[in-house]
Amino acid sequence: EDDNTVKDIVAALRQSSTLESLSIPGTISDAALMLVTTVMAQAPKLRVISLSCADICDDSMKRFCTTIMEAPVLQNIVLDGFVGDRSIFDGIVGCTISFQ
């Protein structure tokens, strides 16, 4: 993954208290997804997340889902290129998951 992806996530982390939307343009790795979950945990106003995640393994996505369920105002997640097990998301209520 390119350094810009990590920079985008770190920049988001710095403004997490006011962050309402998180969009990471580059394809993220499992490690970058864990950074995203850190942002989510610290961003009480975060409503929309858009990620390009073709390389994410199911285990990482399961951890991501746990974080989604704990995010109070999260409404919409767009996952671009996810090729894993979509049933991972079956238990999520109150947040729309879209695949592109």
N, C-alpha and C positions, 0 to 999 in steps of 0.2 A: 504494500500500500504506500501511497506517497505521503511525504511529510505534511503536505497541506491538509490532508484529512485529519491528522492528529491535531494540527494547529487550529483547525475549525472547531474541533471538539473542545480543546482547551480554552479557546476564546469563549465558547458557549458556557463553559464551566465558570468562567470569571464573571459572567453576567447572569448566572443561573437564577438569582432571586427575582429577576424581572422577565426572564425568558419565556416567551409564549409559543415560539415555533423553532424547531430545530431541523435544519435540512443540511445533510452532509452529501456533497456532490460526488466525491470519489467513492469507489468500492471499498467498503470497510472490512477489516479483518476481525477475527474473534476478539483479539485484544482491544481493538478500537470499539467494538460493541460493548465491552465491559466498561470502557470509559464513558460511553453513551449512557449506560445504566447509572453511572455515578452522577452524571448531569441530571438525569431524570429524578434521582432520589433527592437532589438539592434544588429542584426547580418547581416550586409549588404552583406556578401559573402555566406550566407547559401544557399546551393543548394539542399541538400537531408535531409529528415527527416524520421525516421523510429520509429513508436510507436506501442506499444501493448495497445490497447484501448477498451477492451471488456466492461469496466464499464462506458464508457462515455455517458452522456445523450445528446439528440439531441440539446438542447439549448447551451451547452458548445461547441459542434461540430460546431454549426452555428457561434459562436464567433471565433472559430479557423479558419473557412473558410474565415471570413472577414479579418483576419490577413494574411492568405495565399494570398489573392488578393492584399494585400498591400506590400508583400515581393517581391522586385525587381528581384532577380535572382533565386528564388526558382524554381526548375525543377521537382522534384520527391518527392512524399510522399507515404510511405508505411504504411498502417494502418492494423495492425494485430488484428483480432477478433472483429472488429467493427460490431455491430448487429443492429445499428440504421438505420435511414432513409438516404439511399445513395443519394437520390435526392438533399440533402443539397449541394452536391458538383457539381451540374449541371452547375452552373454559372462560374465555375473556368476555366480560359483560360491560356494557356502557362505553366501549371504545371500538370504533370501526377499524378493522384491519383490511387494507386493500393491497392486492398483489399486482405488479406490473411486469 
